[in-house]
Amino acid sequence: MSRFVKVQKGFNSDITVRGQKFHIQTEDWGQQNPFLVSRIFANGAVLKTIKTPYDLVLRTGSVYSEQAIKQALHRQHSTIIDTLMAGAMP
């Protein structure tokens, strides 16, 4: 059985790319629903949802460490921002 720890809930960022405003929200859904979920919003509507299972980015033996979750959460959020800034949609 995996062990989970509580970490930072998520990140929120507002960016403007070529005059278009985006809000990026990335959350850790926690041990009951082990996913990192990012949503890209424009004008209040969800344009895209990216849902990544813990197992794809976090497994270190049978333990999900607080540091690994925090790093994966930040990495996913930053990657989405970088992709949008480059003019592409993830």
Long-range contacts (C-beta under 8 A, 24 or more apart in sequence): 1-62, 2-62, 2-63, 2-64, 3-62, 3-63, 3-64, 4-30, 4-31, 4-34, 4-64, 5-64, 5-65, 5-66, 5-69, 6-30, 6-66, 7-66, 7-69, 7-70, 7-73, 8-70, 8-73, 10-73, 10-77, 11-73, 11-74, 11-77, 13-77, 13-81, 15-81, 15-84, 15-85, 17-84, 17-85, 17-87, 18-87, 22-47, 22-84, 24-77, 24-80, 24-81, 24-84, 26-73, 26-76, 26-77, 26-80, 27-73, 28-69, 28-73, 34-64, 36-69, 36-72, 36-73, 36-76, 38-76, 38-77, 38-80, 40-80, 40-84, 40-89, 40-90, 47-89, 48-89, 48-90, 50-76, 50-80, 50-90, 52-76
